[in-house]
Amino acid sequence: MTGRTIPERVIEINLDLKGHFETVAIEILGTWLHRGSLERYFIYKYERYLYQIVTHSEYFKFDEKLRKSVLRELRRIEVKEIFNIERDLLNRLPSQIECEIEAVERSQQRRQAIKIGMERAKQWGGHVGRPSGSTITDDDFLAKPSSVAILDAFARGLSIRATALAVGVSPATVQKVKAASSEKHTQHPF
């Protein structure tokens, strides 16, 4: 198995073997792309035919009959389709889940940094929270698209949880809209 080109690997094999044999003749019997996963199986299956040459342990010694059998077996193995996740691994790219974990970690770090910043602002006597004068009126709050969708869900008789799920907001937001709506309907002009 090699990640190098065939000519590069042939030169390397030649150098490995020249120091141990009088003559070296290399004949390429076949090449099989994307079969690296078979190396362990091959070594396991043909372990008794491994031919150790000093420190080199990747060589095998087969008789002619076994050589033909091994080649026949290798030719029967279907082409391995490389999936995106495998391609990403080969290119050392992070997986989808790794990206999501990283995003969560960044979000947690950001939240922690904001919390520390707010605590420092409090210690230094600064204002923490929304700026003063930025209050939103009940009419503006109830006119927001999410509030309109919540009121529509209430009109259909959905519960607070079912409304939150249907609209895609938290139950606390649903309760705020419900309270603002109830408050608006109970107000009487004087």
C-alpha positions, 0 to 999 in steps of 0.5 A, spaced: 500 500 500 502 506 498 500 514 497 506 515 492 506 514 485 507 507 482 514 509 479 516 512 486 514 506 490 518 501 485 524 506 486 523 505 493 522 497 493 528 497 488 533 500 493 530 496 499 531 489 496 538 491 492 542 490 499 539 483 500 539 480 493 544 479 487 538 481 482 532 485 483 526 484 478 520 488 479 514 486 475 507 490 476 501 485 476 496 490 478 494 496 481 487 497 485 485 504 487 482 506 494 484 499 497 488 501 503 482 498 508 484 491 505 492 491 508 490 489 515 486 483 512 491 481 507 496 481 512 492 477 517 490 472 511 497 471 508 501 472 515 504 465 514 507 468 507 510 474 510 517 474 508 521 479 513 527 482 510 531 485 515 527 491 517 522 490 511 516 487 513 511 488 507 513 483 503 510 476 501 513 470 498 508 466 494 509 460 490 506 460 483 499 457 484 498 461 490 500 468 487 494 466 481 489 465 487 491 472 491 491 476 484 484 473 482 481 475 489 484 482 489 481 482 482 474 480 485 474 486 490 469 491 487 471 498 486 471 502 493 467 508 492 469 514 496 464 517 500 464 525 502 466 523 509 472 519 507 474 524 502 474 529 508 478 525 512 483 524 507 483 531 506 484 532 513 477 536 513 473 536 520 466 533 519 459 536 520 459 534 527 466 536 529 464 543 526 457 543 530 461 541 536 466 547 535 460 552 534 457 550 540 464 551 544 465 558 541 458 560 543 459 557 550 466 561 550 462 567 547 457 567 553 462 566 558 466 572 556 459 576 555 458 574 563 465 576 565 464 583 561 457 584 565 460 582 571 466 587 570 461 593 568 457 592 575 464 592 579 466 598 575 459 601 577 457 601 569 450 600 567 448 592 565 442 591 561 438 594 556 439 601 555 434 606 558 429 609 554 429 603 549 422 600 552 417 597 546 410 599 547 405 593 547 402 595 540 409 594 537 410 588 541 404 585 539 405 587 531 411 583 531 410 577 526 412 572 531 407 575 536 401 575 530 403 568 529 402 567 537 395 570 537 393 566 531 395 560 534 391 562 541 385 564 536 385 556 534 385 554 541 392 551 542 396 551 549 402 555 551 406 549 549 403 547 543 403 555 540 411 555 542 412 549 538 408 551 532 411 558 532 418 556 534 419 560 540 420 559 547 413 558 552 416 564 556 415 568 549 408 566 548 406 568 555 409 575 554 404 575 548 398 573 552 400 577 558 401 583 553 394 581 549 390 581 556 393 587 558 391 591 552 384 588 552 383 590 559 385 597 559 380 602 559 381 610 557 380 615 562 
